[in-house]
Amino acid sequence: MADLAFANPRAPKRPAARRSNFELYSWLFMRISGLALIILVLGHLLIMNILDGGVHRINWGFVAGRWASPFWQFWDLAMLWLAEIHGGNGLRTIIDDYARKDSTRFWLKILLYVSMALILAVGTMVIFTFDPNMPAN
């Protein structure tokens, strides 16, 4: 019986593609941030809208008193950052799924990332530079 041997393929072997775990971590972040956002948002709605007279008590003085506490600054900052990154990650996935052309996908993502950075920067600046002693007009 003849010895069966396969000839070397004509095309050179390509090195194995490096795979990133970005999508796995993105998926995991969406689940964890979603759970955290449920707690943060429901707590926010309970405190702001239901307890102690509801929305009728929310004014400059209420916000000034609330943001005088580092706890509430952190609460609102965590809610801002988690909601922005969670929503931006969801929109990134939608862009990847539905944008057909690479150039369209690129520019939509650039627009998304720039808008996310601006909103996070302005929101963070407002939370940390808010002056509770500023007189209300």
Salt bridges, closest charged atoms under 4 A:
GLU23 OE2 - ARG92 NH1 2.99
ASP76 OD1 - ARG66 NH2 2.94
ASP96 OD2 - ARG92 NH1 3.29
ASP96 OD1 - LYS109 NZ 2.72
ASP102 OD1 - ARG105 NH1 2.66
